[in-house]
């Protein structure tokens, strides 16, 4: 489990690149519900 960087969002899609990196896109609707009003692409990097 990875906490999201924003409080008012949900994970929309999960993509894995050919190099094995994991990306999630997050969004909320309407977009003004997100703190900076922008949907976001996030790279997940385990510690």
C-alpha positions as CSV (number, residue, x, y, z in Angstrom):
1,X,0.0,0.0,0.0
2,X,1.3,3.4,-1.0
3,X,-0.3,6.6,0.4
4,X,-1.2,9.1,-2.3
5,X,0.3,12.5,-2.2
6,X,-3.0,14.2,-2.3
7,X,-5.9,13.7,0.1
8,X,-8.9,14.1,-2.2
9,X,-8.1,11.7,-5.1
10,X,-8.3,8.1,-6.3
11,X,-6.2,5.9,-8.4
12,X,-7.5,5.9,-12.0
13,X,-5.1,3.7,-14.0
14,X,-2.0,1.6,-13.3
15,X,0.7,1.2,-16.0
16,X,3.9,-0.7,-16.0
17,X,6.6,0.4,-18.4
18,X,8.9,-2.0,-20.4
19,X,11.6,-1.2,-17.8
20,X,9.4,-2.3,-14.9
21,X,8.6,1.2,-13.5
22,X,5.1,1.5,-12.1
23,X,3.0,4.6,-12.8
24,X,-0.5,5.5,-11.6
25,X,-2.7,8.3,-12.8
26,X,-5.0,9.9,-10.3
27,X,-8.0,12.1,-10.7
28,X,-11.1,13.4,-9.1
29,X,-14.1,14.8,-10.8
30,X,-14.6,17.7,-11.0
31,X,-10.9,18.6,-11.1
32,X,-11.3,21.5,-8.6
33,X,-11.7,18.9,-5.9
34,X,-8.0,18.2,-6.2
35,X,-5.7,20.5,-4.3
36,X,-3.9,22.0,-7.3
37,X,-6.8,21.3,-9.7
38,X,-4.7,19.0,-12.0
39,X,-4.9,15.3,-12.6
40,X,-1.5,13.7,-11.8
41,X,0.8,11.0,-13.1
42,X,2.8,9.4,-10.3
43,X,5.7,7.1,-10.4
44,X,5.7,4.6,-7.6
45,X,9.2,3.7,-6.3
46,X,9.3,1.1,-3.5
47,X,11.9,1.8,-0.8
